[in-house]
Amino acid sequence: MILLGTSGWSYDDWKGRWYPPGIARAAMLDCYASVFDAVEINATYYRVPGRKSAEGMVRAAAGRLRFAVKAPGDLTHKLRIDETTTLAWRRFLEPFADSGTLGAVLLQFPQRFHFTAEGAGYLRSVFAAIGELPAVVELRHESWDAKSANELLGELNASRALVDQPGLRGLSKSGAANAVGPIGYVRLHGRNAAAWHAGGEGSARYAYRYGASELQEWVPAIRELDAERTSTFVFFNNHPEGGAPDNAETMAGLLGQTLRGTGYRDLFPM
């Protein structure tokens, strides 16, 4: 089963582009869930919200969404396994797990995290800390393209995210051959090479809109993932100015998927 969605949904610059102009932030998830099947929660990277926040998301989605929840930056970027932070994150995950809507947890490591003995050892420590969560790992540095790196992920029962990003030196070359684990997972960040490093971790690097031919390049890999796994998630992270939901809708058409709706633009003409 292929589940399409975006990385986050609560963006003010989607108002008047994909959301109706006057939509309240609290109404965005319900609006989003009227179209897509899955969503990534990115806020947990910066700060882990309380359990009540998770309960509210589950209520708003009303069974329509599978959630992928990003791990705290302490784990993946500061390379610090802080028990307090990890326990808070696991508590936040409980409402999704209890409702059967937790699709995956995402461990997104930066390009500076390399496949070395130290890096492999740290990854083992992370998996020991998070237990049996359905974990997907995003590894951006090209050193992780080694066969032995995928063998390590298989040993940890980790799934590997396939990533579309600029073709810059040092970045991983993702493709179906690098797919590992029980969960299919694709993240499309855009190909804004000029802003990739200059933009840091901010939104500038993700300001990109895919053309249909660029999205078509991913269709065979996505179908291959889907043929071998129960669930395959495809998330667009090129969120500036509504690029992500627009491209997700285009990808649905290329895959022959029928979405529940086509965004609120049809109900609220701009």
URFENLIN-V393454 format. One record per residue. N is the residue number from 1. RES is the residue in one small letter. PSI is psi in degrees with one decimal (999 if undefined). OMEGA is omega in radians with two decimals (none if undefined). D_CENTER is the distance of its C-alpha to the mean C-alpha in Angstrom with 2 decimals. Layout:
N_RES_PSI_OMEGA_D_CENTER + N_RES_PSI_OMEGA_D_CENTER
This chain:
1_m_125.6_3.11_16.42 + 2_i_126.1_3.13_13.75 + 3_l_119.9_-3.08_11.47 + 4_l_146.7_3.08_10.29 + 5_g_-164.6_-3.10_8.53 + 6_t_162.7_3.11_7.11 + 7_s_95.6_-3.02_5.19 + 8_g_162.9_-3.13_8.33 + 9_w_-14.5_-3.00_11.59 + 10_s_72.8_-3.10_14.45 + 11_y_124.6_-3.14_15.56 + 12_d_-32.1_-3.10_19.32 + 13_d_1.7_2.97_19.41 + 14_w_-15.6_3.11_18.16 + 15_k_131.1_-3.12_21.49 + 16_g_-5.3_3.06_24.01 + 17_r_-52.3_3.10_21.55 + 18_w_-41.5_2.99_19.36 + 19_y_158.5_3.01_20.44 + 20_p_151.0_-3.02_24.19 + 21_p_-40.2_-3.01_25.71 + 22_g_16.9_-3.05_26.87 + 23_i_139.4_3.05_24.06 + 24_a_146.6_-3.13_23.84 + 25_r_-37.4_-3.11_20.64 + 26_a_-19.8_-3.11_21.29 + 27_a_-4.9_-3.02_21.38 + 28_m_-40.9_-3.07_18.11 + 29_l_-39.4_3.08_16.06 + 30_d_-42.9_3.10_18.97 + 31_c_-47.8_3.14_19.12 + 32_y_-44.0_-3.08_15.49 + 33_a_-11.9_3.07_15.98 + 34_s_-6.8_-3.11_19.04 + 35_v_-53.2_-2.96_17.13 + 36_f_167.8_-3.09_13.72 + 37_d_-14.8_-3.05_13.02 + 38_a_159.5_3.12_9.55 + 39_v_146.7_3.00_7.45 + 40_e_136.1_3.02_4.98 + 41_i_112.8_-3.09_7.81 + 42_n_-20.3_-3.03_8.04 + 43_a_-27.6_-3.10_11.82 + 44_t_-14.6_3.05_12.22 + 45_y_-38.9_-3.06_11.70 + 46_y_-42.9_-3.10_14.87 + 47_r_135.1_-3.13_16.80 + 48_v_114.9_3.10_16.63 + 49_p_170.0_3.09_18.02 + 50_g_167.2_-3.13_20.74 + 51_r_-36.1_-3.12_20.74 + 52_k_-32.9_3.09_22.24 + 53_s_-42.6_3.09_19.23 + 54_a_-41.9_3.12_17.17 + 55_e_-39.0_3.11_20.18 + 56_g_-38.5_3.10_20.25 + 57_m_-42.0_3.12_16.72 + 58_v_-42.6_3.12_17.76 + 59_r_-45.0_-3.09_20.98 + 60_a_-37.6_-3.13_19.62 + 61_a_-26.8_3.05_17.34 + 62_a_44.3_3.06_20.45 + 63_g_1.6_-3.08_19.02 + 64_r_-17.3_-3.01_17.30 + 65_l_145.9_2.85_13.62 + 66_r_136.8_-3.06_11.63 + 67_f_137.9_2.92_9.43 + 68_a_129.1_-2.99_6.62 + 69_v_122.5_-3.09_7.95 + 70_k_141.0_3.11_7.53 + 71_a_152.9_3.11_10.89 + 72_p_146.1_3.12_13.59 + 73_g_-24.6_3.07_14.39 + 74_d_-40.3_-3.11_17.72 + 75_l_-42.0_-2.95_16.42 + 76_t_-28.1_-3.08_14.40 + 77_h_-39.2_3.08_16.18 + 78_k_-10.1_3.14_19.53 + 79_l_49.8_-3.11_19.77 + 80_r_119.7_3.12_21.51 + 81_i_94.2_-3.11_21.43 + 82_d_116.3_-3.04_22.78 + 83_e_-38.1_-3.14_23.86 + 84_t_-46.2_-3.14_24.00 + 85_t_-43.3_-3.12_20.41 + 86_t_-41.5_3.12_19.20 + 87_l_-38.6_3.10_21.41 + 88_a_-40.7_3.12_20.28 + 89_w_-44.2_3.13_16.60 + 90_r_-35.6_3.10_17.85 + 91_r_-37.7_3.09_20.04 + 92_f_-33.3_-3.11_17.29 + 93_l_-21.0_-3.00_15.57 + 94_e_-45.9_-3.14_18.93 + 95_p_-33.4_3.11_19.05 + 96_f_-44.4_3.11_15.93 + 97_a_-42.9_-3.11_17.45 + 98_d_-31.8_-3.12_20.86 + 99_s_-3.0_-3.13_19.95 + 100_g_19.9_-3.09_18.29 + 101_t_6.5_3.08_15.01 + 102_l_110.1_3.13_12.85 + 103_g_-38.5_-3.08_10.79 + 104_a_161.4_2.88_9.21 + 105_v_141.7_-3.04_8.93 + 106_l_123.2_3.03_6.81 + 107_l_98.6_-3.08_9.47 + 108_q_107.1_-3.14_8.71 + 109_f_147.5_-3.12_12.29 + 110_p_170.1_-3.12_14.04 + 111_q_-28.1_-3.11_16.31 + 112_r_-6.4_3.10_19.28 + 113_f_108.8_-3.00_18.32 + 114_h_160.4_3.06_20.45 + 115_f_91.6_3.08_21.47 + 116_t_176.0_3.08_24.78 + 117_a_-38.8_3.12_26.71 + 118_e_-43.7_3.13_25.60 + 119_g_-42.5_3.12_21.88 + 120_a_-39.8_3.12_22.21 + 121_g_-39.5_3.12_24.22 + 122_y_-40.9_3.14_21.75 + 123_l_-40.1_3.08_18.95 + 124_r_-41.1_-3.14_21.54 + 125_s_-38.7_3.11_22.30 + 126_v_-45.7_-3.11_18.75 + 127_f_-31.2_3.05_18.65 + 128_a_-33.3_-3.10_22.13 + 129_a_-33.9_-3.04_21.10 + 130_i_-11.1_3.06_18.19 + 131_g_-137.9_-2.99_20.19 + 132_e_23.9_3.12_19.17 + 133_l_147.7_3.12_15.69 + 134_p_87.4_-2.92_13.46 + 135_a_136.8_3.01_11.66 + 136_v_135.8_-3.11_9.20 + 137_v_129.2_3.01_10.10 + 138_e_122.1_-3.07_9.04 + 139_l_111.3_-2.96_12.57 + 140_r_-18.9_-3.09_13.50 + 141_h_144.1_-3.05_17.28 + 142_e_-19.9_3.13_19.40 + 143_s_-25.0_-3.14_21.30 + 144_w_-1.4_3.09_18.62 + 145_d_-3.7_3.13_19.45 + 146_a_145.5_3.12_22.61 + 147_k_-38.5_-3.12_23.49 + 148_s_-26.7_3.08_24.30 + 149_a_-42.7_3.10_20.83 + 150_n_-31.8_3.06_19.47 + 151_e_-38.6_3.08_22.47 + 152_l_-44.6_3.12_21.51 + 153_l_-39.6_3.09_18.06 + 154_g_-39.3_3.10_20.02 + 155_e_-35.6_-3.12_22.46 + 156_l_-1.6_-3.05_19.87 + 157_n_35.2_3.11_18.46 + 158_a_147.0_3.00_15.01 + 159_s_148.4_-3.12_12.62 + 160_r_130.3_3.07_11.48 + 161_a_132.7_2.97_8.46 + 162_l_134.9_-2.94_10.28 + 163_v_131.5_2.95_9.73 + 164_d_121.9_-3.11_11.67 + 165_q_173.5_-3.14_13.22 + 166_p_150.3_3.13_16.90 + 167_g_58.6_-3.10_19.45 + 168_l_155.0_3.13_20.74 + 169_r_133.0_3.09_22.81 + 170_g_-15.2_-3.13_21.19 + 171_l_148.0_3.12_17.66 + 172_s_145.1_3.06_16.50 + 173_k_89.7_-3.05_17.47 + 174_s_152.4_3.07_14.82 + 175_g_172.6_-3.06_16.15 + 176_a_-26.9_-3.14_16.86 + 177_a_-21.9_3.14_19.41 + 178_n_4.1_-3.13_16.89 + 179_a_127.7_3.14_15.21 + 180_v_142.6_2.98_16.06 + 181_g_173.4_-3.01_15.91 + 182_p_-14.7_-3.09_15.93 + 183_i_126.8_3.00_12.34 + 184_g_135.7_-3.03_11.33 + 185_y_122.8_3.12_7.81 + 186_v_132.0_3.08_7.48 + 187_r_125.7_-3.13_5.63 + 188_l_109.7_-3.06_8.49 + 189_h_-11.2_-3.00_9.51 + 190_g_170.2_-3.06_13.07 + 191_r_41.8_-3.12_16.27 + 192_n_78.2_-3.05_17.94 + 193_a_-38.4_-3.07_19.88 + 194_a_-32.8_-3.07_22.40 + 195_a_0.6_-3.01_20.15 + 196_w_-46.6_3.14_17.69 + 197_h_-37.7_-3.13_19.93 + 198_a_-29.7_-3.09_21.98 + 199_g_-3.8_-3.13_19.14 + 200_g_-137.9_3.12_18.06 + 201_e_6.5_-3.12_14.82 + 202_g_-171.9_-3.01_15.74 + 203_s_-17.3_-3.05_14.85 + 204_a_-38.8_-3.10_17.53 + 205_r_-22.0_-3.09_15.75 + 206_y_7.3_3.13_13.22 + 207_a_94.1_-3.05_16.26 + 208_y_141.1_3.02_16.44 + 209_r_127.0_3.12_17.03 + 210_y_143.2_2.93_16.95 + 211_g_161.1_-3.10_20.17 + 212_a_-35.5_-3.13_20.53 + 213_s_-33.9_3.09_21.87 + 214_e_-39.2_3.11_18.88 + 215_l_-35.3_3.13_16.59 + 216_q_-30.1_3.12_19.35 + 217_e_-29.1_-3.08_18.98 + 218_w_-12.2_-3.06_15.79 + 219_v_-47.1_3.14_17.47 + 220_p_-42.0_-3.13_19.47 + 221_a_-40.5_3.13_16.72 + 222_i_-42.4_3.11_14.65 + 223_r_-36.9_3.12_17.97 + 224_e_-43.2_3.07_18.82 + 225_l_-46.3_-3.07_15.77 + 226_d_-34.0_-3.10_16.62 + 227_a_-22.9_-3.02_20.24 + 228_e_-2.3_-3.05_19.79 + 229_r_156.3_3.13_17.29 + 230_t_-40.6_-3.12_17.37 + 231_s_134.7_3.05_13.76 + 232_t_118.0_-3.13_11.46 + 233_f_137.5_3.07_8.08 + 234_v_110.4_-3.07_7.62 + 235_f_136.6_3.07_5.22 + 236_f_126.6_-3.14_7.31 + 237_n_5.3_3.12_7.19 + 238_n_65.2_-2.94_10.99 + 239_h_-24.1_-3.07_11.77 + 240_p_132.9_3.08_15.38 + 241_e_30.3_3.04_18.04 + 242_g_17.7_3.14_16.02 + 243_g_-37.1_-3.06_14.98 + 244_a_-54.6_-3.12_11.55 + 245_p_-34.6_3.10_13.22 + 246_d_-46.4_-3.14_16.18 + 247_n_-32.9_3.08_14.54 + 248_a_-38.7_3.10_12.64 + 249_e_-39.5_3.10_16.17 + 250_t_-42.8_3.13_17.68 + 251_m_-37.6_3.10_15.51 + 252_a_-44.1_3.12_16.58 + 253_g_-41.5_3.14_20.10 + 254_l_-31.9_3.14_19.87 + 255_l_-4.4_-3.09_18.69 + 256_g_24.0_3.13_21.37 + 257_q_145.4_3.07_19.13 + 258_t_114.8_3.10_20.68 + 259_l_161.2_3.13_18.65 + 260_r_-26.1_-3.13_20.35 + 261_g_-171.9_-3.13_21.14 + 262_t_35.3_-3.12_20.72 + 263_g_160.5_-3.08_19.92 + 264_y_3.7_3.07_22.66 + 265_r_-31.4_3.14_24.29 + 266_d_-31.0_-3.13_26.45 + 267_l_-26.2_-3.11_27.70 + 268_f_80.3_-3.11_28.09 + 269_p_135.5_-3.13_29.44 + 270_m_999_none_28.92
